[in-house]
Amino acid sequence: MHKRTHEEPGTDISGLVGHTVADIERELILETLRHCSGNRTHAANILGISIRTLRNKLHEYAESGVVVPPPHH
């Protein structure tokens, strides 16, 4: 039986300590969007959230002054 630990090989979560869940979520969403070259549908699929949730979060980020990558065309 394989016992899972909180840290699998190749992952380093120590840089997350001291940040809020909202901060980590925002950075994960924005980095995934950059990875997808702005393709919101692809980013939402990777993140496991609906496109509507992604759009709502991006709108919230933009309103608070965060630079959001433009949509993919």
Biopython code that builds the backbone (N, CA, C, O; Angstrom):
import numpy as np
from Bio.PDB.StructureBuilder import StructureBuilder

atoms = [
    (1, "MET", "N", (0.848, -1.180, 0.000)),
    (1, "MET", "CA", (0.000, 0.000, 0.000)),
    (1, "MET", "C", (0.889, 1.237, 0.000)),
    (1, "MET", "O", (1.802, 1.355, 0.818)),
    (2, "HIS", "N", (0.619, 2.159, -0.921)),
    (2, "HIS", "CA", (1.392, 3.388, -1.035)),
    (2, "HIS", "C", (0.810, 4.446, -0.099)),
    (2, "HIS", "O", (-0.365, 4.800, -0.190)),
    (3, "LYS", "N", (1.646, 4.931, 0.786)),
    (3, "LYS", "CA", (1.203, 5.969, 1.716)),
    (3, "LYS", "C", (1.517, 7.338, 1.117)),
    (3, "LYS", "O", (2.679, 7.655, 0.864)),
    (4, "ARG", "N", (0.505, 8.130, 0.895)),
    (4, "ARG", "CA", (0.692, 9.478, 0.351)),
    (4, "ARG", "C", (1.083, 10.424, 1.465)),
    (4, "ARG", "O", (0.536, 10.386, 2.567)),
    (5, "THR", "N", (2.034, 11.266, 1.151)),
    (5, "THR", "CA", (2.397, 12.315, 2.081)),
    (5, "THR", "C", (1.873, 13.622, 1.524)),
    (5, "THR", "O", (1.434, 13.676, 0.375)),
    (6, "HIS", "N", (1.913, 14.669, 2.318)),
    (6, "HIS", "CA", (1.436, 15.965, 1.844)),
    (6, "HIS", "C", (2.335, 16.522, 0.756)),
    (6, "HIS", "O", (1.962, 17.461, 0.054)),
    (7, "GLU", "N", (3.526, 15.940, 0.617)),
    (7, "GLU", "CA", (4.461, 16.450, -0.369)),
    (7, "GLU", "C", (5.002, 15.306, -1.214)),
    (7, "GLU", "O", (5.837, 14.530, -0.750)),
    (8, "GLU", "N", (4.533, 15.200, -2.439)),
    (8, "GLU", "CA", (5.009, 14.188, -3.367)),
    (8, "GLU", "C", (6.348, 14.633, -3.942)),
    (8, "GLU", "O", (6.659, 15.824, -3.915)),
    (9, "PRO", "N", (7.136, 13.715, -4.454)),
    (9, "PRO", "CA", (8.413, 14.095, -5.072)),
    (9, "PRO", "C", (8.206, 15.132, -6.175)),
    (9, "PRO", "O", (7.284, 15.027, -6.984)),
    (10, "GLY", "N", (9.075, 16.124, -6.187)),
    (10, "GLY", "CA", (8.979, 17.157, -7.218)),
    (10, "GLY", "C", (8.100, 18.333, -6.849)),
    (10, "GLY", "O", (7.982, 19.282, -7.623)),
    (11, "THR", "N", (7.480, 18.287, -5.677)),
    (11, "THR", "CA", (6.646, 19.412, -5.252)),
    (11, "THR", "C", (7.287, 20.071, -4.045)),
    (11, "THR", "O", (7.824, 19.400, -3.164)),
    (12, "ASP", "N", (7.224, 21.382, -4.018)),
    (12, "ASP", "CA", (7.765, 22.130, -2.880)),
    (12, "ASP", "C", (6.716, 23.145, -2.468)),
    (12, "ASP", "O", (6.509, 24.153, -3.143)),
    (13, "ILE", "N", (6.064, 22.870, -1.368)),
    (13, "ILE", "CA", (4.987, 23.746, -0.917)),
    (13, "ILE", "C", (5.454, 24.767, 0.109)),
    (13, "ILE", "O", (4.655, 25.578, 0.577)),
    (14, "SER", "N", (6.735, 24.742, 0.467)),
    (14, "SER", "CA", (7.226, 25.653, 1.497)),
    (14, "SER", "C", (7.050, 27.124, 1.097)),
    (14, "SER", "O", (6.886, 27.981, 1.966)),
    (15, "GLY", "N", (7.082, 27.424, -0.196)),
    (15, "GLY", "CA", (6.895, 28.802, -0.654)),
    (15, "GLY", "C", (5.471, 29.306, -0.486)),
    (15, "GLY", "O", (5.213, 30.499, -0.643)),
    (16, "LEU", "N", (4.554, 28.417, -0.169)),
    (16, "LEU", "CA", (3.147, 28.805, -0.011)),
    (16, "LEU", "C", (2.839, 29.302, 1.396)),
    (16, "LEU", "O", (1.879, 30.044, 1.605)),
    (17, "VAL", "N", (3.651, 28.894, 2.349)),
    (17, "VAL", "CA", (3.419, 29.266, 3.742)),
    (17, "VAL", "C", (3.516, 30.779, 3.877)),
    (17, "VAL", "O", (4.445, 31.409, 3.370)),
    (18, "GLY", "N", (2.543, 31.344, 4.569)),
    (18, "GLY", "CA", (2.532, 32.785, 4.774)),
    (18, "GLY", "C", (1.632, 33.525, 3.802)),
    (18, "GLY", "O", (1.431, 34.734, 3.924)),
    (19, "HIS", "N", (1.084, 32.787, 2.823)),
    (19, "HIS", "CA", (0.170, 33.389, 1.850)),
    (19, "HIS", "C", (-1.246, 32.916, 2.139)),
    (19, "HIS", "O", (-1.445, 31.819, 2.662)),
    (20, "THR", "N", (-2.218, 33.734, 1.804)),
    (20, "THR", "CA", (-3.606, 33.323, 2.000)),
    (20, "THR", "C", (-4.020, 32.355, 0.896)),
    (20, "THR", "O", (-3.399, 32.305, -0.165)),
    (21, "VAL", "N", (-5.062, 31.599, 1.156)),
    (21, "VAL", "CA", (-5.611, 30.693, 0.148)),
    (21, "VAL", "C", (-6.049, 31.504, -1.072)),
    (21, "VAL", "O", (-5.849, 31.069, -2.206)),
    (22, "ALA", "N", (-6.639, 32.668, -0.852)),
    (22, "ALA", "CA", (-7.078, 33.524, -1.965)),
    (22, "ALA", "C", (-5.896, 33.956, -2.824)),
    (22, "ALA", "O", (-6.006, 33.995, -4.049)),
    (23, "ASP", "N", (-4.762, 34.282, -2.193)),
    (23, "ASP", "CA", (-3.564, 34.668, -2.948)),
    (23, "ASP", "C", (-3.058, 33.505, -3.794)),
    (23, "ASP", "O", (-2.716, 33.686, -4.963)),
    (24, "ILE", "N", (-3.010, 32.327, -3.211)),
    (24, "ILE", "CA", (-2.528, 31.145, -3.920)),
    (24, "ILE", "C", (-3.473, 30.797, -5.064)),
    (24, "ILE", "O", (-3.028, 30.468, -6.164)),
    (25, "GLU", "N", (-4.770, 30.870, -4.807)),
    (25, "GLU", "CA", (-5.766, 30.591, -5.840)),
    (25, "GLU", "C", (-5.597, 31.568, -7.012)),
    (25, "GLU", "O", (-5.607, 31.157, -8.172)),
    (26, "ARG", "N", (-5.443, 32.848, -6.706)),
    (26, "ARG", "CA", (-5.285, 33.865, -7.752)),
    (26, "ARG", "C", (-4.045, 33.578, -8.597)),
    (26, "ARG", "O", (-4.109, 33.621, -9.826)),
    (27, "GLU", "N", (-2.936, 33.291, -7.956)),
    (27, "GLU", "CA", (-1.706, 33.024, -8.700)),
    (27, "GLU", "C", (-1.822, 31.752, -9.537)),
    (27, "GLU", "O", (-1.317, 31.707, -10.659)),
    (28, "LEU", "N", (-2.480, 30.716, -9.008)),
    (28, "LEU", "CA", (-2.681, 29.479, -9.754)),
    (28, "LEU", "C", (-3.548, 29.734, -10.989)),
    (28, "LEU", "O", (-3.241, 29.252, -12.079)),
    (29, "ILE", "N", (-4.622, 30.487, -10.812)),
    (29, "ILE", "CA", (-5.510, 30.798, -11.928)),
    (29, "ILE", "C", (-4.772, 31.615, -12.990)),
    (29, "ILE", "O", (-4.850, 31.301, -14.177)),
    (30, "LEU", "N", (-4.063, 32.652, -12.573)),
    (30, "LEU", "CA", (-3.372, 33.511, -13.541)),
    (30, "LEU", "C", (-2.242, 32.776, -14.250)),
    (30, "LEU", "O", (-2.045, 32.954, -15.452)),
    (31, "GLU", "N", (-1.501, 31.951, -13.517)),
    (31, "GLU", "CA", (-0.408, 31.199, -14.143)),
    (31, "GLU", "C", (-0.956, 30.165, -15.117)),
    (31, "GLU", "O", (-0.376, 29.951, -16.182)),
    (32, "THR", "N", (-2.065, 29.521, -14.768)),
    (32, "THR", "CA", (-2.689, 28.557, -15.673)),
    (32, "THR", "C", (-3.187, 29.263, -16.929)),
    (32, "THR", "O", (-3.047, 28.736, -18.032)),
    (33, "LEU", "N", (-3.760, 30.440, -16.770)),
    (33, "LEU", "CA", (-4.233, 31.223, -17.913)),
    (33, "LEU", "C", (-3.071, 31.614, -18.829)),
    (33, "LEU", "O", (-3.193, 31.555, -20.052)),
    (34, "ARG", "N", (-1.945, 32.014, -18.231)),
    (34, "ARG", "CA", (-0.757, 32.327, -19.043)),
    (34, "ARG", "C", (-0.272, 31.074, -19.771)),
    (34, "ARG", "O", (0.090, 31.135, -20.946)),
    (35, "HIS", "N", (-0.267, 29.957, -19.080)),
    (35, "HIS", "CA", (0.139, 28.683, -19.676)),
    (35, "HIS", "C", (-0.731, 28.352, -20.897)),
    (35, "HIS", "O", (-0.250, 27.777, -21.874)),
    (36, "CYS", "N", (-1.994, 28.716, -20.830)),
    (36, "CYS", "CA", (-2.958, 28.437, -21.910)),
    (36, "CYS", "C", (-3.042, 29.580, -22.921)),
    (36, "CYS", "O", (-3.960, 29.609, -23.741)),
    (37, "SER", "N", (-2.109, 30.509, -22.872)),
    (37, "SER", "CA", (-2.077, 31.660, -23.798)),
    (37, "SER", "C", (-3.394, 32.428, -23.804)),
    (37, "SER", "O", (-3.832, 32.915, -24.846)),
    (38, "GLY", "N", (-4.024, 32.534, -22.631)),
    (38, "GLY", "CA", (-5.252, 33.307, -22.502)),
    (38, "GLY", "C", (-6.523, 32.540, -22.832)),
    (38, "GLY", "O", (-7.614, 33.106, -22.761)),
    (39, "ASN", "N", (-6.408, 31.274, -23.189)),
    (39, "ASN", "CA", (-7.586, 30.474, -23.544)),
    (39, "ASN", "C", (-8.339, 30.104, -22.266)),
    (39, "ASN", "O", (-7.942, 29.201, -21.530)),
    (40, "ARG", "N", (-9.432, 30.820, -22.025)),
    (40, "ARG", "CA", (-10.194, 30.653, -20.782)),
    (40, "ARG", "C", (-10.816, 29.268, -20.648)),
    (40, "ARG", "O", (-10.827, 28.698, -19.557)),
    (41, "THR", "N", (-11.338, 28.718, -21.757)),
    (41, "THR", "CA", (-11.965, 27.403, -21.707)),
    (41, "THR", "C", (-10.945, 26.339, -21.319)),
    (41, "THR", "O", (-11.219, 25.496, -20.465)),
    (42, "HIS", "N", (-9.779, 26.375, -21.938)),
    (42, "HIS", "CA", (-8.734, 25.403, -21.629)),
    (42, "HIS", "C", (-8.267, 25.564, -20.177)),
    (42, "HIS", "O", (-8.102, 24.573, -19.466)),
    (43, "ALA", "N", (-8.058, 26.798, -19.743)),
    (43, "ALA", "CA", (-7.623, 27.057, -18.366)),
    (43, "ALA", "C", (-8.664, 26.538, -17.365)),
    (43, "ALA", "O", (-8.301, 25.903, -16.374)),
    (44, "ALA", "N", (-9.931, 26.800, -17.610)),
    (44, "ALA", "CA", (-10.990, 26.336, -16.710)),
    (44, "ALA", "C", (-10.994, 24.813, -16.630)),
    (44, "ALA", "O", (-11.175, 24.246, -15.553)),
    (45, "ASN", "N", (-10.793, 24.151, -17.769)),
    (45, "ASN", "CA", (-10.744, 22.677, -17.777)),
    (45, "ASN", "C", (-9.580, 22.165, -16.955)),
    (45, "ASN", "O", (-9.746, 21.234, -16.167)),
    (46, "ILE", "N", (-8.408, 22.752, -17.120)),
    (46, "ILE", "CA", (-7.230, 22.333, -16.354)),
    (46, "ILE", "C", (-7.467, 22.536, -14.860)),
    (46, "ILE", "O", (-7.110, 21.682, -14.048)),
    (47, "LEU", "N", (-8.072, 23.670, -14.501)),
    (47, "LEU", "CA", (-8.299, 24.007, -13.099)),
    (47, "LEU", "C", (-9.460, 23.223, -12.472)),
    (47, "LEU", "O", (-9.585, 23.160, -11.249)),
    (48, "GLY", "N", (-10.303, 22.632, -13.319)),
    (48, "GLY", "CA", (-11.451, 21.881, -12.812)),
    (48, "GLY", "C", (-12.571, 22.774, -12.313)),
    (48, "GLY", "O", (-13.308, 22.415, -11.394)),
    (49, "ILE", "N", (-12.693, 23.954, -12.936)),
    (49, "ILE", "CA", (-13.772, 24.887, -12.582)),
    (49, "ILE", "C", (-14.550, 25.236, -13.845)),
    (49, "ILE", "O", (-14.077, 25.002, -14.957)),
    (50, "SER", "N", (-15.733, 25.790, -13.672)),
    (50, "SER", "CA", (-16.529, 26.172, -14.837)),
    (50, "SER", "C", (-15.964, 27.448, -15.454)),
    (50, "SER", "O", (-15.294, 28.235, -14.785)),
    (51, "ILE", "N", (-16.241, 27.634, -16.724)),
    (51, "ILE", "CA", (-15.804, 28.848, -17.406)),
    (51, "ILE", "C", (-16.451, 30.070, -16.744)),
    (51, "ILE", "O", (-15.838, 31.135, -16.674)),
    (52, "ARG", "N", (-17.661, 29.920, -16.270)),
    (52, "ARG", "CA", (-18.342, 31.026, -15.593)),
    (52, "ARG", "C", (-17.611, 31.420, -14.313)),
    (52, "ARG", "O", (-17.417, 32.606, -14.043)),
    (53, "THR", "N", (-17.206, 30.422, -13.523)),
    (53, "THR", "CA", (-16.452, 30.700, -12.300)),
    (53, "THR", "C", (-15.137, 31.390, -12.637)),
    (53, "THR", "O", (-14.745, 32.348, -11.971)),
    (54, "LEU", "N", (-14.458, 30.904, -13.670)),
    (54, "LEU", "CA", (-13.195, 31.522, -14.082)),
    (54, "LEU", "C", (-13.424, 32.975, -14.490)),
    (54, "LEU", "O", (-12.681, 33.860, -14.066)),
    (55, "ARG", "N", (-14.430, 33.226, -15.297)),
    (55, "ARG", "CA", (-14.709, 34.606, -15.725)),
    (55, "ARG", "C", (-15.031, 35.503, -14.534)),
    (55, "ARG", "O", (-14.577, 36.646, -14.475)),
    (56, "ASN", "N", (-15.806, 34.992, -13.596)),
    (56, "ASN", "CA", (-16.148, 35.784, -12.405)),
    (56, "ASN", "C", (-14.897, 36.119, -11.601)),
    (56, "ASN", "O", (-14.733, 37.250, -11.143)),
    (57, "LYS", "N", (-14.021, 35.139, -11.431)),
    (57, "LYS", "CA", (-12.784, 35.386, -10.686)),
    (57, "LYS", "C", (-11.915, 36.407, -11.412)),
    (57, "LYS", "O", (-11.372, 37.312, -10.778)),
    (58, "LEU", "N", (-11.776, 36.276, -12.730)),
    (58, "LEU", "CA", (-10.953, 37.206, -13.499)),
    (58, "LEU", "C", (-11.520, 38.622, -13.440)),
    (58, "LEU", "O", (-10.771, 39.595, -13.357)),
    (59, "HIS", "N", (-12.830, 38.728, -13.482)),
    (59, "HIS", "CA", (-13.475, 40.039, -13.360)),
    (59, "HIS", "C", (-13.172, 40.646, -11.989)),
    (59, "HIS", "O", (-12.860, 41.832, -11.880)),
    (60, "GLU", "N", (-13.265, 39.837, -10.967)),
    (60, "GLU", "CA", (-12.959, 40.275, -9.596)),
    (60, "GLU", "C", (-11.497, 40.737, -9.491)),
    (60, "GLU", "O", (-11.209, 41.770, -8.885)),
    (61, "TYR", "N", (-10.586, 39.970, -10.081)),
    (61, "TYR", "CA", (-9.168, 40.341, -10.043)),
    (61, "TYR", "C", (-8.935, 41.656, -10.769)),
    (61, "TYR", "O", (-8.243, 42.535, -10.255)),
    (62, "ALA", "N", (-9.506, 41.799, -11.956)),
    (62, "ALA", "CA", (-9.320, 43.017, -12.751)),
    (62, "ALA", "C", (-9.856, 44.237, -12.003)),
    (62, "ALA", "O", (-9.235, 45.300, -12.026)),
    (63, "GLU", "N", (-10.999, 44.089, -11.345)),
    (63, "GLU", "CA", (-11.575, 45.195, -10.575)),
    (63, "GLU", "C", (-10.683, 45.618, -9.416)),
    (63, "GLU", "O", (-10.714, 46.776, -9.000)),
    (64, "SER", "N", (-9.887, 44.687, -8.892)),
    (64, "SER", "CA", (-9.009, 45.014, -7.767)),
    (64, "SER", "C", (-7.627, 45.474, -8.241)),
    (64, "SER", "O", (-6.725, 45.690, -7.431)),
    (65, "GLY", "N", (-7.471, 45.621, -9.571)),
    (65, "GLY", "CA", (-6.237, 46.162, -10.106)),
    (65, "GLY", "C", (-5.203, 45.146, -10.557)),
    (65, "GLY", "O", (-4.093, 45.518, -10.937)),
    (66, "VAL", "N", (-5.555, 43.868, -10.519)),
    (66, "VAL", "CA", (-4.635, 42.824, -10.967)),
    (66, "VAL", "C", (-4.656, 42.771, -12.491)),
    (66, "VAL", "O", (-5.722, 42.841, -13.102)),
    (67, "VAL", "N", (-3.483, 42.647, -13.105)),
    (67, "VAL", "CA", (-3.392, 42.539, -14.554)),
    (67, "VAL", "C", (-3.779, 41.120, -14.947)),
    (67, "VAL", "O", (-3.168, 40.148, -14.503)),
    (68, "VAL", "N", (-4.812, 41.018, -15.794)),
    (68, "VAL", "CA", (-5.323, 39.727, -16.242)),
    (68, "VAL", "C", (-4.935, 39.552, -17.722)),
    (68, "VAL", "O", (-5.177, 40.451, -18.528)),
    (69, "PRO", "N", (-4.341, 38.412, -18.083)),
    (69, "PRO", "CA", (-3.982, 38.198, -19.492)),
    (69, "PRO", "C", (-5.220, 38.327, -20.392)),
    (69, "PRO", "O", (-6.312, 37.898, -20.020)),
    (70, "PRO", "N", (-5.039, 38.912, -21.561)),
    (70, "PRO", "CA", (-6.188, 39.066, -22.473)),
    (70, "PRO", "C", (-6.678, 37.712, -22.979)),
    (70, "PRO", "O", (-5.923, 36.740, -22.989)),
    (71, "PRO", "N", (-7.952, 37.649, -23.404)),
    (71, "PRO", "CA", (-8.487, 36.395, -23.945)),
    (71, "PRO", "C", (-7.753, 35.971, -25.204)),
    (71, "PRO", "O", (-7.248, 36.798, -25.962)),
    (72, "HIS", "N", (-7.707, 34.662, -25.407)),
    (72, "HIS", "CA", (-7.132, 34.049, -26.610)),
    (72, "HIS", "C", (-8.130, 34.175, -27.749)),
    (72, "HIS", "O", (-9.321, 33.927, -27.563)),
    (73, "HIS", "N", (-7.659, 34.556, -28.914)),
    (73, "HIS", "CA", (-8.581, 34.653, -30.080)),
    (73, "HIS", "C", (-8.165, 33.724, -31.166)),
    (73, "HIS", "O", (-8.812, 33.668, -32.212)),
]
sb = StructureBuilder()
sb.init_structure("model")
sb.init_model(0)
sb.init_chain("A")
sb.init_seg("    ")
for serial, (resi, resn, name, xyz) in enumerate(atoms, 1):
    if name == "N":
        sb.init_residue(resn, " ", resi, " ")
    sb.init_atom(name, np.array(xyz, "f"), 0.0, 1.0, " ", f" {name:<3s}", serial, name[0])
structure = sb.get_structure()
